[in-house]
Amino acid sequence: MNKNILDKFRLVLTEHRDALVAWMGTNSESKEIQLGGVSVQEVEKEVCKHNDAIDRIAVGEFGTCTECHDEVEIERLELDFTTCVCLDCYSDSQKRLLERDLELAAKVQRQLLPYYVPSLPGVQIAAHTEPAHVVGGDYFDFYTYPDGSQGVVIADVMGKGLSASMLVSNLQASLRILGPEYIELHSLAKRLNELFRHNVKLISFISLFLVRIDEKNRMLYYCNAGHNPAVLWEAASRTVQWLKPTGPAIGLTSSASFKLKEVSFSPGDMLVLYTDGLVEAGDPGENEFGKERVAAYVKEFAHQPADTFLNGLRGVVKEFAGKFHDDVTLVVIKAR
């Protein structure tokens, strides 16, 4: 396993163990309140598990399958650092049980997505997401601010599978609560970073693009936290503008700083948000669809309604790539 990844496992495990040990040193009344139905003995067992995992990292045995001595999948180690058997060594019954769990996770994840797109008098919105596997790490959502302006978010959790989908669940819950309360998007990004830098572990982080649509004043406010540059089509000048990151991805650093940007949003203008699965569709590193093709498509078809444009772009990318190797999510916002 890569040394950098092992170092991150060691750091996280050490932090968790030290926090548990410090907690066990608090007074008994405080511990009773925090424990609920968990016994002190169970916490002690958890500390022992952490120590054992740290020892296995030191001797080079961490993440090694005890059956075939191959590497255990990193995504599974993120979920359970005590995992010591790789998927290839699972029995048929164990694999069937895992498949059922994945199917259930996929159903739960579909329920997290909004049932409908907002209906705004002067703005069209279309959205679609397509996971490459049973569950994925892409996410989009909408929420309304107290002043009536519309919030939009698109996000991408680094990684795939169950660990990424669980982080998406946490993000969805956080945004549903915090989104409407933070009209200043850079403050929302900072708050999310404060929350998720403790939850985003090891090799994961979250890139997200936050948008607030001020329909009355024909303005878009945005904060791009390490996400792919959005495409803004300006109808009057017939030009494409790339809305680049205004801060780092969520969970990368505790001292992250984010900036709020604003752009005018006149009739005919269009904003295209996407995850990296769109531009990286095709042969990785060789013949990907790329930003240039996205920009060319925008210039040619920006006159279309938002939903027609979105479906057309999806079709063109899929025809180019044959199939998607990564999750693909698109959100199109167009001023009528």
TORKOL-4160 file (C-alpha; in steps of 0.2 Angstrom, whole numbers, padded with zeros to 4 digits, m for minus):
336
<pt num="1" X="0000" Y="0000" Z="0000"/>
<pt num="2" X="0006" Y="0018" Z="m0004"/>
<pt num="3" X="0016" Y="0025" Z="0010"/>
<pt num="4" X="0006" Y="0042" Z="0010"/>
<pt num="5" X="m0010" Y="0032" Z="0012"/>
<pt num="6" X="m0003" Y="0022" Z="0027"/>
<pt num="7" X="0003" Y="0037" Z="0035"/>
<pt num="8" X="m0014" Y="0045" Z="0034"/>
<pt num="9" X="m0022" Y="0029" Z="0042"/>
<pt num="10" X="m0009" Y="0030" Z="0056"/>
<pt num="11" X="m0013" Y="0048" Z="0059"/>
<pt num="12" X="m0031" Y="0046" Z="0060"/>
<pt num="13" X="m0030" Y="0030" Z="0070"/>
<pt num="14" X="m0019" Y="0038" Z="0083"/>
<pt num="15" X="m0030" Y="0054" Z="0084"/>
<pt num="16" X="m0045" Y="0043" Z="0087"/>
<pt num="17" X="m0036" Y="0032" Z="0100"/>
<pt num="18" X="m0029" Y="0047" Z="0109"/>
<pt num="19" X="m0047" Y="0055" Z="0110"/>
<pt num="20" X="m0054" Y="0039" Z="0117"/>
<pt num="21" X="m0041" Y="0038" Z="0130"/>
<pt num="22" X="m0043" Y="0056" Z="0135"/>
<pt num="23" X="m0062" Y="0054" Z="0136"/>
<pt num="24" X="m0060" Y="0039" Z="0147"/>
<pt num="25" X="m0050" Y="0050" Z="0159"/>
<pt num="26" X="m0065" Y="0061" Z="0162"/>
<pt num="27" X="m0076" Y="0060" Z="0177"/>
<pt num="28" X="m0089" Y="0045" Z="0178"/>
<pt num="29" X="m0104" Y="0056" Z="0178"/>
<pt num="30" X="m0099" Y="0064" Z="0162"/>
<pt num="31" X="m0095" Y="0047" Z="0154"/>
<pt num="32" X="m0112" Y="0040" Z="0159"/>
<pt num="33" X="m0121" Y="0054" Z="0150"/>
<pt num="34" X="m0111" Y="0052" Z="0134"/>
<pt num="35" X="m0111" Y="0033" Z="0134"/>
<pt num="36" X="m0129" Y="0029" Z="0134"/>
<pt num="37" X="m0130" Y="0010" Z="0132"/>
<pt num="38" X="m0111" Y="0008" Z="0128"/>
<pt num="39" X="m0100" Y="0001" Z="0142"/>
<pt num="40" X="m0083" Y="0007" Z="0147"/>
<pt num="41" X="m0077" Y="m0010" Z="0143"/>
<pt num="42" X="m0082" Y="m0008" Z="0125"/>
<pt num="43" X="m0073" Y="0008" Z="0123"/>
<pt num="44" X="m0057" Y="0000" Z="0130"/>
<pt num="45" X="m0059" Y="m0014" Z="0117"/>
<pt num="46" X="m0060" Y="0000" Z="0104"/>
<pt num="47" X="m0044" Y="0007" Z="0110"/>
<pt num="48" X="m0036" Y="m0010" Z="0109"/>
<pt num="49" X="m0042" Y="m0012" Z="0091"/>
<pt num="50" X="m0034" Y="0005" Z="0087"/>
<pt num="51" X="m0017" Y="0000" Z="0095"/>
<pt num="52" X="m0018" Y="m0017" Z="0086"/>
<pt num="53" X="m0020" Y="m0008" Z="0069"/>
<pt num="54" X="m0006" Y="0005" Z="0073"/>
<pt num="55" X="0005" Y="m0010" Z="0077"/>
<pt num="56" X="0001" Y="m0019" Z="0061"/>
<pt num="57" X="0005" Y="m0003" Z="0051"/>
<pt num="58" X="0022" Y="m0002" Z="0059"/>
<pt num="59" X="0026" Y="m0020" Z="0054"/>
<pt num="60" X="0019" Y="m0019" Z="0037"/>
<pt num="61" X="0004" Y="m0030" Z="0039"/>
<pt num="62" X="m0010" Y="m0017" Z="0039"/>
<pt num="63" X="m0022" Y="m0019" Z="0025"/>
<pt num="64" X="m0015" Y="m0036" Z="0020"/>
<pt num="65" X="m0028" Y="m0050" Z="0017"/>
<pt num="66" X="m0025" Y="m0065" Z="0029"/>
<pt num="67" X="m0031" Y="m0077" Z="0016"/>
<pt num="68" X="m0022" Y="m0073" Z="0000"/>
<pt num="69" X="m0009" Y="m0059" Z="0006"/>
<pt num="70" X="m0015" Y="m0047" Z="m0007"/>
<pt num="71" X="m0021" Y="m0029" Z="m0002"/>
<pt num="72" X="m0038" Y="m0026" Z="0005"/>
<pt num="73" X="m0048" Y="m0013" Z="m0004"/>
<pt num="74" X="m0044" Y="0005" Z="0003"/>
<pt num="75" X="m0063" Y="0010" Z="0003"/>
<pt num="76" X="m0067" Y="m0005" Z="0014"/>
<pt num="77" X="m0053" Y="m0001" Z="0026"/>
<pt num="78" X="m0060" Y="0017" Z="0027"/>
<pt num="79" X="m0076" Y="0010" Z="0033"/>
<pt num="80" X="m0069" Y="m0003" Z="0045"/>
<pt num="81" X="m0050" Y="m0003" Z="0048"/>
<pt num="82" X="m0051" Y="m0020" Z="0056"/>
<pt num="83" X="m0056" Y="m0028" Z="0039"/>
<pt num="84" X="m0043" Y="m0041" Z="0035"/>
<pt num="85" X="m0050" Y="m0051" Z="0020"/>
<pt num="86" X="m0051" Y="m0044" Z="0003"/>
<pt num="87" X="m0067" Y="m0046" Z="m0008"/>
<pt num="88" X="m0059" Y="m0060" Z="m0019"/>
<pt num="89" X="m0058" Y="m0071" Z="m0004"/>
<pt num="90" X="m0076" Y="m0069" Z="0002"/>
<pt num="91" X="m0087" Y="m0084" Z="0001"/>
<pt num="92" X="m0103" Y="m0084" Z="m0011"/>
<pt num="93" X="m0114" Y="m0082" Z="0004"/>
<pt num="94" X="m0104" Y="m0067" Z="0010"/>
<pt num="95" X="m0104" Y="m0059" Z="m0007"/>
<pt num="96" X="m0123" Y="m0061" Z="m0009"/>
<pt num="97" X="m0125" Y="m0052" Z="0008"/>
<pt num="98" X="m0114" Y="m0038" Z="0002"/>
<pt num="99" X="m0124" Y="m0036" Z="m0014"/>
<pt num="100" X="m0140" Y="m0035" Z="m0004"/>
<pt num="101" X="m0132" Y="m0021" Z="0007"/>
<pt num="102" X="m0126" Y="m0012" Z="m0009"/>
<pt num="103" X="m0143" Y="m0013" Z="m0016"/>
<pt num="104" X="m0151" Y="m0006" Z="0000"/>
<pt num="105" X="m0138" Y="0008" Z="0000"/>
<pt num="106" X="m0142" Y="0012" Z="m0018"/>
<pt num="107" X="m0160" Y="0014" Z="m0014"/>
<pt num="108" X="m0156" Y="0025" Z="0001"/>
<pt num="109" X="m0145" Y="0036" Z="m0010"/>
<pt num="110" X="m0158" Y="0039" Z="m0023"/>
<pt num="111" X="m0170" Y="0045" Z="m0009"/>
<pt num="112" X="m0158" Y="0058" Z="m0005"/>
<pt num="113" X="m0159" Y="0067" Z="m0021"/>
<pt num="114" X="m0173" Y="0080" Z="m0024"/>
<pt num="115" X="m0189" Y="0074" Z="m0031"/>
<pt num="116" X="m0191" Y="0089" Z="m0042"/>
<pt num="117" X="m0181" Y="0104" Z="m0049"/>
<pt num="118" X="m0187" Y="0121" Z="m0042"/>
<pt num="119" X="m0199" Y="0131" Z="m0053"/>
<pt num="120" X="m0194" Y="0149" Z="m0055"/>
<pt num="121" X="m0203" Y="0162" Z="m0066"/>
<pt num="122" X="m0188" Y="0168" Z="m0075"/>
<pt num="123" X="m0176" Y="0153" Z="m0073"/>
<pt num="124" X="m0176" Y="0136" Z="m0080"/>
<pt num="125" X="m0167" Y="0122" Z="m0071"/>
<pt num="126" X="m0163" Y="0104" Z="m0076"/>
<pt num="127" X="m0153" Y="0091" Z="m0067"/>
<pt num="128" X="m0147" Y="0073" Z="m0069"/>
<pt num="129" X="m0135" Y="0061" Z="m0060"/>
<pt num="130" X="m0129" Y="0044" Z="m0066"/>
<pt num="131" X="m0118" Y="0034" Z="m0054"/>
<pt num="132" X="m0105" Y="0023" Z="m0063"/>
<pt num="133" X="m0108" Y="0009" Z="m0050"/>
<pt num="134" X="m0122" Y="0004" Z="m0038"/>
<pt num="135" X="m0118" Y="0018" Z="m0027"/>
<pt num="136" X="m0108" Y="0034" Z="m0030"/>
<pt num="137" X="m0101" Y="0050" Z="m0023"/>
<pt num="138" X="m0110" Y="0063" Z="m0034"/>
<pt num="139" X="m0123" Y="0074" Z="m0026"/>
<pt num="140" X="m0134" Y="0089" Z="m0031"/>
<pt num="141" X="m0148" Y="0098" Z="m0022"/>
<pt num="142" X="m0159" Y="0113" Z="m0020"/>
<pt num="143" X="m0165" Y="0124" Z="m0006"/>
<pt num="144" X="m0173" Y="0141" Z="m0004"/>
<pt num="145" X="m0167" Y="0156" Z="0006"/>
<pt num="146" X="m0178" Y="0166" Z="0018"/>
<pt num="147" X="m0178" Y="0181" Z="0005"/>
<pt num="148" X="m0185" Y="0169" Z="m0009"/>
<pt num="149" X="m0168" Y="0167" Z="m0018"/>
<pt num="150" X="m0164" Y="0149" Z="m0024"/>
<pt num="151" X="m0149" Y="0139" Z="m0018"/>
<pt num="152" X="m0141" Y="0126" Z="m0029"/>
<pt num="153" X="m0127" Y="0114" Z="m0025"/>
<pt num="154" X="m0117" Y="0101" Z="m0034"/>
<pt num="155" X="m0104" Y="0090" Z="m0026"/>
<pt num="156" X="m0092" Y="0076" Z="m0029"/>
<pt num="157" X="m0084" Y="0065" Z="m0015"/>
<pt num="158" X="m0067" Y="0059" Z="m0019"/>
<pt num="159" X="m0068" Y="0040" Z="m0021"/>
<pt num="160" X="m0082" Y="0028" Z="m0026"/>
<pt num="161" X="m0093" Y="0015" Z="m0018"/>
<pt num="162" X="m0101" Y="0014" Z="m0001"/>
<pt num="163" X="m0088" Y="0025" Z="0008"/>
<pt num="164" X="m0091" Y="0039" Z="m0004"/>
<pt num="165" X="m0110" Y="0037" Z="m0003"/>
<pt num="166" X="m0110" Y="0037" Z="0016"/>
<pt num="167" X="m0101" Y="0054" Z="0015"/>
<pt num="168" X="m0114" Y="0060" Z="0003"/>
<pt num="169" X="m0128" Y="0056" Z="0015"/>
<pt num="170" X="m0119" Y="0067" Z="0029"/>
<pt num="171" X="m0117" Y="0081" Z="0016"/>
<pt num="172" X="m0135" Y="0081" Z="0011"/>
<pt num="173" X="m0141" Y="0081" Z="0029"/>
<pt num="174" X="m0129" Y="0096" Z="0033"/>
<pt num="175" X="m0134" Y="0106" Z="0018"/>
<pt num="176" X="m0153" Y="0103" Z="0021"/>
<pt num="177" X="m0150" Y="0111" Z="0038"/>
<pt num="178" X="m0137" Y="0124" Z="0035"/>
<pt num="179" X="m0140" Y="0129" Z="0017"/>
<pt num="180" X="m0155" Y="0141" Z="0020"/>
<pt num="181" X="m0146" Y="0149" Z="0035"/>
<pt num="182" X="m0131" Y="0154" Z="0026"/>
<pt num="183" X="m0135" Y="0167" Z="0013"/>
<pt num="184" X="m0116" Y="0171" Z="0011"/>
<pt num="185" X="m0110" Y="0156" Z="0002"/>
<pt num="186" X="m0092" Y="0158" Z="0007"/>
<pt num="187" X="m0098" Y="0157" Z="0025"/>
<pt num="188" X="m0107" Y="0141" Z="0021"/>
<pt num="189" X="m0092" Y="0133" Z="0013"/>
<pt num="190" X="m0082" Y="0138" Z="0029"/>
<pt num="191" X="m0094" Y="0130" Z="0040"/>
<pt num="192" X="m0095" Y="0114" Z="0030"/>
<pt num="193" X="m0076" Y="0113" Z="0031"/>
<pt num="194" X="m0076" Y="0115" Z="0050"/>
<pt num="195" X="m0089" Y="0100" Z="0051"/>
<pt num="196" X="m0081" Y="0089" Z="0038"/>
<pt num="197" X="m0063" Y="0091" Z="0041"/>
<pt num="198" X="m0066" Y="0079" Z="0056"/>
<pt num="199" X="m0077" Y="0067" Z="0046"/>
<pt num="200" X="m0068" Y="0067" Z="0030"/>
<pt num="201" X="m0054" Y="0054" Z="0033"/>
<pt num="202" X="m0039" Y="0047" Z="0025"/>
<pt num="203" X="m0039" Y="0050" Z="0006"/>
<pt num="204" X="m0056" Y="0058" Z="0004"/>
<pt num="205" X="m0062" Y="0076" Z="0002"/>
<pt num="206" X="m0077" Y="0084" Z="m0005"/>
<pt num="207" X="m0077" Y="0097" Z="m0020"/>
<pt num="208" X="m0093" Y="0107" Z="m0021"/>
<pt num="209" X="m0100" Y="0122" Z="m0030"/>
<pt num="210" X="m0113" Y="0133" Z="m0021"/>
<pt num="211" X="m0124" Y="0144" Z="m0031"/>
<pt num="212" X="m0137" Y="0157" Z="m0025"/>
<pt num="213" X="m0149" Y="0163" Z="m0039"/>
<pt num="214" X="m0156" Y="0181" Z="m0036"/>
<pt num="215" X="m0169" Y="0181" Z="m0049"/>
<pt num="216" X="m0176" Y="0198" Z="m0045"/>
<pt num="217" X="m0159" Y="0207" Z="m0047"/>
<pt num="218" X="m0153" Y="0195" Z="m0061"/>
<pt num="219" X="m0138" Y="0190" Z="m0052"/>
<pt num="220" X="m0129" Y="0174" Z="m0048"/>
<pt num="221" X="m0118" Y="0172" Z="m0032"/>
<pt num="222" X="m0106" Y="0157" Z="m0031"/>
<pt num="223" X="m0093" Y="0149" Z="m0021"/>
<pt num="224" X="m0082" Y="0135" Z="m0029"/>
<pt num="225" X="m0074" Y="0124" Z="m0016"/>
<pt num="226" X="m0061" Y="0115" Z="m0026"/>
<pt num="227" X="m0074" Y="0109" Z="m0039"/>
<pt num="228" X="m0073" Y="0109" Z="m0058"/>
<pt num="229" X="m0075" Y="0126" Z="m0066"/>
<pt num="230" X="m0093" Y="0129" Z="m0071"/>
<pt num="231" X="m0097" Y="0135" Z="m0088"/>
<pt num="232" X="m0106" Y="0152" Z="m0089"/>
<pt num="233" X="m0113" Y="0156" Z="m0106"/>
<pt num="234" X="m0116" Y="0175" Z="m0109"/>
<pt num="235" X="m0129" Y="0177" Z="m0122"/>
<pt num="236" X="m0126" Y="0195" Z="m0126"/>
<pt num="237" X="m0108" Y="0193" Z="m0130"/>
<pt num="238" X="m0109" Y="0175" Z="m0135"/>
<pt num="239" X="m0094" Y="0170" Z="m0125"/>
<pt num="240" X="m0090" Y="0157" Z="m0112"/>
<pt num="241" X="m0083" Y="0161" Z="m0095"/>
<pt num="242" X="m0076" Y="0148" Z="m0083"/>
<pt num="243" X="m0080" Y="0150" Z="m0065"/>
<pt num="244" X="m0064" Y="0143" Z="m0057"/>
<pt num="245" X="m0062" Y="0138" Z="m0038"/>
<pt num="246" X="m0063" Y="0152" Z="m0025"/>
<pt num="247" X="m0056" Y="0140" Z="m0011"/>
<pt num="248" X="m0050" Y="0123" Z="m0008"/>
<pt num="249" X="m0060" Y="0107" Z="m0008"/>
<pt num="250" X="m0069" Y="0103" Z="0009"/>
<pt num="251" X="m0059" Y="0093" Z="0021"/>
<pt num="252" X="m0042" Y="0096" Z="0014"/>
<pt num="253" X="m0036" Y="0109" Z="0027"/>
<pt num="254" X="m0042" Y="0116" Z="0044"/>
<pt num="255" X="m0037" Y="0134" Z="0039"/>
<pt num="256" X="m0046" Y="0135" Z="0022"/>
<pt num="257" X="m0052" Y="0152" Z="0016"/>
<pt num="258" X="m0066" Y="0154" Z="0003"/>
<pt num="259" X="m0072" Y="0169" Z="m0007"/>
<pt num="260" X="m0089" Y="0174" Z="m0013"/>
<pt num="261" X="m0090" Y="0179" Z="m0032"/>
<pt num="262" X="m0105" Y="0186" Z="m0041"/>
<pt num="263" X="m0109" Y="0187" Z="m0060"/>
<pt num="264" X="m0124" Y="0195" Z="m0069"/>
<pt num="265" X="m0137" Y="0183" Z="m0076"/>
<pt num="266" X="m0146" Y="0191" Z="m0090"/>
<pt num="267" X="m0160" Y="0183" Z="m0102"/>
<pt num="268" X="m0152" Y="0169" Z="m0112"/>
<pt num="269" X="m0137" Y="0167" Z="m0100"/>
<pt num="270" X="m0134" Y="0149" Z="m0095"/>
<pt num="271" X="m0124" Y="0141" Z="m0081"/>
<pt num="272" X="m0118" Y="0123" Z="m0083"/>
<pt num="273" X="m0112" Y="0114" Z="m0067"/>
<pt num="274" X="m0105" Y="0096" Z="m0069"/>
<pt num="275" X="m0094" Y="0083" Z="m0060"/>
<pt num="276" X="m0077" Y="0077" Z="m0067"/>
<pt num="277" X="m0085" Y="0061" Z="m0074"/>
<pt num="278" X="m0092" Y="0072" Z="m0088"/>
<pt num="279" X="m0075" Y="0079" Z="m0094"/>
<pt num="280" X="m0065" Y="0064" Z="m0090"/>
<pt num="281" X="m0077" Y="0052" Z="m0100"/>
<pt num="282" X="m0068" Y="0042" Z="m0113"/>
<pt num="283" X="m0050" Y="0035" Z="m0112"/>
<pt num="284" X="m0042" Y="0041" Z="m0096"/>
<pt num="285" X="m0027" Y="0053" Z="m0099"/>
<pt num="286" X="m0028" Y="0049" Z="m0118"/>
<pt num="287" X="m0044" Y="0054" Z="m0127"/>
<pt num="288" X="m0056" Y="0062" Z="m0114"/>
<pt num="289" X="m0071" Y="0072" Z="m0118"/>
<pt num="290" X="m0063" Y="0087" Z="m0110"/>
<pt num="291" X="m0068" Y="0105" Z="m0106"/>
<pt num="292" X="m0065" Y="0111" Z="m0124"/>
<pt num="293" X="m0079" Y="0100" Z="m0131"/>
<pt num="294" X="m0090" Y="0105" Z="m0117"/>
<pt num="295" X="m0087" Y="0124" Z="m0121"/>
<pt num="296" X="m0090" Y="0120" Z="m0140"/>
<pt num="297" X="m0107" Y="0111" Z="m0136"/>
<pt num="298" X="m0112" Y="0126" Z="m0125"/>
<pt num="299" X="m0108" Y="0139" Z="m0139"/>
<pt num="300" X="m0118" Y="0129" Z="m0152"/>
<pt num="301" X="m0134" Y="0124" Z="m0141"/>
<pt num="302" X="m0135" Y="0137" Z="m0128"/>
<pt num="303" X="m0151" Y="0143" Z="m0136"/>
<pt num="304" X="m0160" Y="0127" Z="m0131"/>
<pt num="305" X="m0171" Y="0125" Z="m0116"/>
<pt num="306" X="m0162" Y="0119" Z="m0100"/>
<pt num="307" X="m0169" Y="0101" Z="m0101"/>
<pt num="308" X="m0166" Y="0099" Z="m0119"/>
<pt num="309" X="m0148" Y="0106" Z="m0118"/>
<pt num="310" X="m0144" Y="0094" Z="m0103"/>
<pt num="311" X="m0151" Y="0078" Z="m0112"/>
<pt num="312" X="m0142" Y="0083" Z="m0128"/>
<pt num="313" X="m0125" Y="0085" Z="m0119"/>
<pt num="314" X="m0127" Y="0069" Z="m0110"/>
<pt num="315" X="m0131" Y="0060" Z="m0126"/>
<pt num="316" X="m0115" Y="0067" Z="m0135"/>
<pt num="317" X="m0104" Y="0063" Z="m0121"/>
<pt num="318" X="m0110" Y="0045" Z="m0119"/>
<pt num="319" X="m0109" Y="0043" Z="m0138"/>
<pt num="320" X="m0091" Y="0049" Z="m0137"/>
<pt num="321" X="m0086" Y="0038" Z="m0122"/>
<pt num="322" X="m0096" Y="0023" Z="m0125"/>
<pt num="323" X="m0100" Y="0022" Z="m0107"/>
<pt num="324" X="m0096" Y="0032" Z="m0091"/>
<pt num="325" X="m0082" Y="0025" Z="m0080"/>
<pt num="326" X="m0086" Y="0038" Z="m0066"/>
<pt num="327" X="m0101" Y="0046" Z="m0059"/>
<pt num="328" X="m0108" Y="0060" Z="m0070"/>
<pt num="329" X="m0119" Y="0074" Z="m0063"/>
<pt num="330" X="m0126" Y="0089" Z="m0073"/>
<pt num="331" X="m0136" Y="0104" Z="m0067"/>
<pt num="332" X="m0141" Y="0117" Z="m0080"/>
<pt num="333" X="m0147" Y="0134" Z="m0075"/>
<pt num="334" X="m0154" Y="0146" Z="m0089"/>
<pt num="335" X="m0161" Y="0163" Z="m0088"/>
<pt num="336" X="m0177" Y="0164" Z="m0098"/>
